[in-house]
Amino acid sequence: MLTVQLPTHEYQIIIEKGSLSAIGAWTASLWKPQKIAIITDETVDALYGSTVLTQLKEQGFEVTKFAVPAGETSKSLANTERIYEHLAENQFTRSDGILALGGGVIGDLAGFAAATYMRGIHFLQVPTTLLAQVDSSIGGKTGVNTKNAKNLVGAFWQPDGVLIDPDTLNTLEPRRVREGIAEIVKSAAIADRHLWELLSGLKDEQELLEQAVTIITACLEIKRKVVEEDELDNGIRLILNFGHTIGHAIENTAGYGVVSHGEAVAIGMVQINRVAEEKGLTPKQTTQQLIELLKKFGLPISYEQWNEETLYQALTHDKKTRGTAIKIILLDEIGKAKIVPTDIEEMKDYLKRS
């Protein structure tokens, strides 16, 4: 168990196999009897929706459920409005709450709805994918995509608790497992040499899943530290964006869902690190080490439909851009990252293929 301690809010993260079977009691330990809307997607709903709903009802909660189609395209303002309508029709007030049951898309969408409905209602995160368990379920970032950029509209809204059951990973298709591994590799690259060495010693995804609790805990320990130091993402928390600036541009230009978030981050890490090596800003061989680790876990390192101009236009809409500058994340070495303010024009260099 980890505890996130912020100036105005504190919450615990449970990381335990089989913990989903006690979700009713866990929720009752955090919330008084109230209305709860389970926000989920259709795939996760079929697997866990009825179990979670029944458990919550058994604890005396008044429960509704709202499911959207699975996939990145569901992270939209249109679906946010549908959630608002669902909450209003069921007479939710500021004393009620939302429980996000699913992956990163659901966590972001449900969290944004919780942050903005009646200017904020209670919120719990129950991530069921590796990507959400190692990264997006903690830290309070919520948001939806627009046609211009990923996560362009959003809010910071911390959950009251996070429940992680690694057993849910057993139902993920291999591509979704690999997507989460990209964020694990990112975490190791920016802040944990020991985790990098652990990953380097693993044979494949199956061996990684066998050590899920250890690896998830290591990733969340990194994120907990930077979130506590920089809740609103203005300083050190930016290191979590390694690979994301280019990755988000790839996701947007490919069409959301064509290239997954994790795949785009993998490609983005390799691309930005390769150019940084050429510029002498990152030690030689770090790109090769990244490539070897990503390829071992079946992740892509390049993108066939690469178009520098299209990607540059998408990149200028990235929320990390400030005026004519953007802060990019580079590696001082494996296990240590740095923030490098960069003129937006220079980003054209980082989009050039070798």
Residue pairs with C-beta under 8 A, 6 or more apart in sequence:
1 12
1 13
1 14
1 15
2 12
2 13
2 15
2 217
2 220
2 221
2 224
3 10
3 11
3 12
3 13
4 10
4 11
4 12
4 13
4 138
4 158
4 224
4 227
4 228
5 228
6 158
6 227
6 228
6 231
7 231
9 158
11 158
11 159
11 160
11 161
11 162
12 161
12 162
13 138
13 161
13 162
13 164
13 220
13 224
14 26
14 161
14 162
14 163
14 164
15 133
15 164
15 166
15 213
15 216
15 217
15 220
16 164
16 165
16 213
17 165
17 166
17 167
17 212
17 213
18 165
18 167
19 26
19 163
19 164
19 165
20 48
20 51
20 52
20 126
20 163
20 165
20 167
20 168
21 51
23 52
23 55
23 56
23 126
23 163
24 55
24 56
24 58
24 59
25 55
25 59
26 161
26 163
27 36
27 56
27 59
27 61
27 99
27 124
28 59
28 60
28 61
30 124
30 160
30 161
31 61
31 97
31 122
31 124
31 160
33 59
33 60
33 61
33 62
34 61
34 62
34 95
34 96
34 97
34 122
35 61
35 62
35 63
35 64
35 90
35 91
35 92
35 93
35 96
35 97
36 56
36 61
36 62
36 63
36 64
36 96
36 97
36 98
36 99
37 63
37 64
37 65
37 66
37 83
37 86
37 87
37 90
37 92
37 96
37 97
37 98
37 99
38 49
38 52
38 53
38 56
38 63
38 64
38 65
38 66
38 99
38 101
39 66
39 67
39 68
39 83
39 98
39 99
39 100
39 101
39 102
39 106
39 109
39 110
39 113
40 48
40 49
40 65
40 66
40 67
40 68
40 100
40 101
40 102
40 106
41 67
41 68
41 69
41 70
41 71
41 74
41 102
41 103
41 105
41 106
42 67
42 68
42 69
42 70
43 70
44 70
44 101
44 102
44 103
44 106
44 128
45 65
45 67
45 101
47 128
47 168
47 171
48 101
48 128
48 168
49 65
49 67
49 101
52 99
52 101
52 126
53 63
53 65
56 63
56 99
57 63
64 86
64 90
66 82
66 83
66 86
68 74
68 79
68 82
68 106
68 109
70 105
71 105
71 256
71 257
72 105
72 145
72 251
72 256
72 257
72 260
72 261
73 256
73 257
74 105
74 109
75 105
75 108
75 109
75 143
75 144
75 145
75 256
76 109
76 144
76 145
77 144
77 146
77 153
79 109
79 144
80 109
80 112
80 113
80 116
80 144
83 109
83 110
83 113
83 117
84 113
84 117
87 96
87 98
87 113
87 117
87 121
92 117
92 118
92 121
93 118
93 121
94 118
94 119
94 120
94 121
95 121
95 122
96 121
96 122
97 114
97 121
97 122
97 123
97 124
97 160
98 110
98 111
98 113
98 114
98 117
98 121
98 122
98 123
98 124
99 110
99 123
99 124
99 126
100 106
100 107
100 109
100 110
100 111
100 123
100 124
100 125
100 126
100 127
100 159
101 126
101 128
102 110
102 126
102 127
102 128
102 129
102 132
103 127
103 128
103 129
103 131
103 132
103 176
104 127
104 129
104 131
104 132
104 135
104 136
104 137
104 261
106 132
107 125
107 127
107 132
107 136
107 137
107 142
108 136
108 141
108 142
108 143
108 144
108 151
108 154
109 142
109 144
110 123
110 142
111 123
111 125
111 140
111 141
111 142
111 157
111 159
112 142
112 143
112 144
112 153
112 154
112 155
112 157
114 120
114 121
114 122
114 123
114 142
114 157
115 123
115 142
115 155
115 156
115 157
116 155
120 157
122 160
123 157
123 158
123 159
123 160
124 159
124 160
124 161
124 162
124 163
125 132
125 137
125 138
125 159
125 161
125 162
125 163
126 162
126 163
126 164
126 165
127 133
127 136
127 137
127 162
127 164
128 165
128 168
129 168
129 169
129 172
129 176
129 179
129 180
130 169
130 172
130 176
130 177
130 179
130 180
130 181
130 183
130 184
130 212
130 216
131 176
131 179
131 180
131 182
131 183
131 261
131 262
132 180
133 164
133 166
133 169
133 180
133 216
134 180
134 183
134 184
134 187
134 215
134 216
134 219
134 220
135 180
135 183
135 187
135 219
135 223
135 240
137 159
137 162
137 164
138 159
138 162
138 220
138 223
138 224
138 227
139 158
139 223
139 227
139 237
140 156
140 157
140 158
140 159
140 227
140 231
141 151
141 154
141 156
141 233
142 154
142 155
142 156
142 157
143 151
143 152
143 153
143 154
143 155
144 151
144 152
144 153
144 154
145 151
145 152
145 252
145 256
146 152
146 153
148 252
148 317
149 248
149 252
149 314
149 317
149 318
149 319
150 248
150 251
150 252
150 256
151 248
151 319
152 317
152 319
154 319
156 231
156 232
156 233
164 216
166 209
166 212
166 213
166 216
169 177
169 209
169 212
170 209
174 205
174 298
175 260
176 260
177 205
177 209
178 205
178 262
178 263
178 297
178 298
178 299
179 260
179 261
179 262
179 263
180 262
181 205
181 208
181 262
181 297
181 299
182 243
182 261
182 262
182 263
182 265
182 266
182 269
182 294
182 299
183 219
183 262
183 265
184 195
184 199
184 208
184 215
184 219
185 199
185 266
185 269
185 290
185 293
185 294
185 297
185 299
186 240
186 242
186 243
186 265
186 269
187 195
187 218
187 219
187 222
187 223
188 195
188 196
188 198
188 199
188 218
188 334
188 335
189 196
189 242
189 269
189 290
189 331
189 334
189 335
189 337
190 222
190 239
190 240
190 242
190 329
190 331
190 335
190 336
190 337
191 222
191 239
191 335
191 336
191 337
192 218
192 222
192 335
193 334
193 335
193 336
194 218
194 335
195 215
195 218
195 219
196 293
196 334
196 335
198 211
198 214
198 215
198 218
199 208
199 215
199 293
200 293
202 208
202 211
202 296
204 296
204 297
205 297
205 298
208 215
208 297
223 240
226 236
226 237
226 239
226 240
227 237
229 235
229 236
229 237
230 236
230 237
230 238
231 237
235 339
236 339
238 320
238 327
238 329
238 339
239 329
239 337
239 338
239 339
241 320
241 329
242 269
242 272
242 329
242 330
242 331
242 337
243 265
243 266
243 267
243 268
243 269
243 270
243 272
243 329
244 265
244 268
244 320
244 329
245 268
245 272
245 315
245 318
245 320
245 326
245 328
245 329
245 347
246 264
246 267
246 268
246 271
246 272
246 311
246 315
246 350
246 351
247 261
247 264
247 265
247 266
247 267
247 268
247 269
248 264
248 268
248 314
248 315
248 318
249 268
249 311
249 312
249 314
249 315
249 318
250 259
250 264
250 267
250 268
250 303
250 311
251 259
251 261
251 264
252 314
252 317
253 305
253 307
253 310
253 311
253 314
254 264
254 303
254 305
259 267
259 303
262 299
263 299
263 300
266 294
266 299
266 300
266 301
267 300
267 301
267 302
267 303
269 290
269 294
270 287
270 290
270 291
270 294
270 301
270 302
271 350
271 351
272 328
272 329
272 330
272 350
273 282
273 286
273 287
273 290
273 330
273 331
274 287
274 354
275 349
275 350
275 352
276 282
276 330
276 331
276 350
277 283
277 284
277 286
277 287
279 349
281 330
281 340
282 330
282 331
282 332
283 331
283 332
283 333
286 331
286 333
286 334
289 334
290 301
291 301
294 300
294 301
295 301
306 353
308 348
308 351
308 352
308 353
311 351
312 347
312 348
312 351
315 321
315 326
315 344
315 347
315 351
316 344
318 326
320 326
320 327
321 344
324 343
324 344
324 345
325 341
325 342
325 343
325 344
326 341
326 342
326 344
326 347
327 339
327 340
327 341
327 342
328 339
328 340
328 342
328 347
328 350
329 337
329 338
329 339
329 340
330 337
330 338
330 340
331 337
331 338
332 338
342 350
